[in-house]
Amino acid sequence: RALIVDFGSQVTQLIARRLRELGVYCEIHPFNRVSEAFLAEFAPKAVILSGGPASVKAETSPRAPEAIFRLGVPILGICYGEQTICAQLGGEVESADHREFGRAEVEVVADSPLFQGVWERGRRYPVWMSHGDRVNALPEGFEPIAKSPGAPFAAIHNPARNIYAVQFHPEVAHTPDGAKLLRNFALNIAGLKGDWTMAAFRDEAIREIRKQVGAGRVICGLSGGVDSSVAAVLIHEAVGEQLTCVFVDTGLMRAGEGEEVVRLFRERYNIPLIHVQAEELFLGKLKGVEDPEKKRKIIGATFIDVFEAEAKKVGDAEFLAQGTLYPDVIESVSFDGGPSVTIKSHHNVGGLPERMNLKLVEPLRELFKDEVRALGRELGLPAHFVGRHPFPGPGLAIRIPGEVTKEKADILRKADAIYLDEIRKAGLYDEIWQAFAVLLPVRTVGVMGDERTYDYVLALRAVTSTDGMTADYYPFTHDFLGRISTRLINEVRGVNRVVYDVTSKPPGTIEWE
Ligand code: XMP
């Protein structure tokens, strides 16, 4: 496996993605957590030093742990990684007046195993740069293999020591050949096998869960979504009846969602499941509340109360399982006090582990969303289930701007089901990251038959995205939108007008609240 040492670049996660796409297992660790003992235990076959926002010239800027250079394994430095390699091994880095940000071209000036079969000497290739400092003199034993107008040492190597470094970012899509260069490094230079599969991950994860949990009891809050479901099925495979799941029906779920989860877990997997009907409680607490943040807070707090009461009935639970994913685990690198770990409170159990004195079991914390889906399929979850669009913890409440009532939730649930049904029928579901309807707190005048109507406006949203961080609206055909609008107005009482949201993120967010 490979080790990625993180210096805090915005795109470090993409290095991991590219390697895993090659079937190479790798982990990202902040530079100041990589001790000699850690390296001995991790035993990487290759090390990649990431980019980062610091300047090598600054006194307190981070350095790669010296022990890495004594491992004798291939090393690849990217951007800041290149600069620190040069600074640490006796080269020179300077703050350049000619900074390079964005698209640039490099010219290959020497043959290198890094370019083998991809780039030819004497030719130019597009890359994506993002640097202020640049390497000015190389350490002994290194030679330049590519140059750019802003960086005479845009790529360098020391084949004898198996150290490679590039000033550009091969991990981003804007460097079109980047993935191939990483492939050369990982498979050819480092000799990694590329045989990491979901089946292997699953076996390893099961071993780890057994080791962590021992004979302890585990409780898991199911949200109806993919992540918590996959985590629960995996943990059940590992420790069987030691796991109890709690599913809280908030009354803010999509149509049929609760029933499907309950059936799947009880009947198909035989996993002990407590099903709490809490619609009245949640809607009662939301009565009269219009502020989006207040709504979120009330739902989060109510969820914790309900979950805690149920979890106590399970007795002696020692562990809380969560479907936390890799992108949720933001290990930001700070240069003074060490790395800080922030986990988004996405699973609505924030504060619960401390309050109930529970230890966390998070078997998915190394996986990306599409990997979780693959693991779900590996565990036998139905394809349509693992392919589900993301659904936010506060549910339909944040898709009903203003006060949430049962009447509105029912209208929205019905409309949402029809919208998704049409998207599925058109074969578009998997192309879309997320699609949903929003019930606006606005009534407008319409005419149906000879009658005047005065009903709600429904806004439709559909976006493409790879990670939910940025998104673009989905370009449905007008024909499709027209068809949906007709069906929605004909079939959903209370709605007489449909509009389509064409805002990207940024500046919009995906959800309306
Ligand atoms: P936004 O609206 O911030 O959403 O562009 C980005 C992604 O996150 C989801 N989302 C949530 N998921 N709890 C969740 O589990 C939440 O409170 C929450 N808020 C937004 C949203 O659906 C989208 O996929």
Boltz pocket constraint, residues with backbone or C-beta under 6 A from the ligand:
constraints:
  - pocket:
      binder: B
      contacts: [[A, 345], [A, 346], [A, 347], [A, 390], [A, 391], [A, 392], [A, 393], [A, 394], [A, 434], [A, 468], [A, 469], [A, 505], [A, 508], [A, 509], [A, 510], [A, 511], [A, 512], [A, 513]]
      max_distance: 6.0
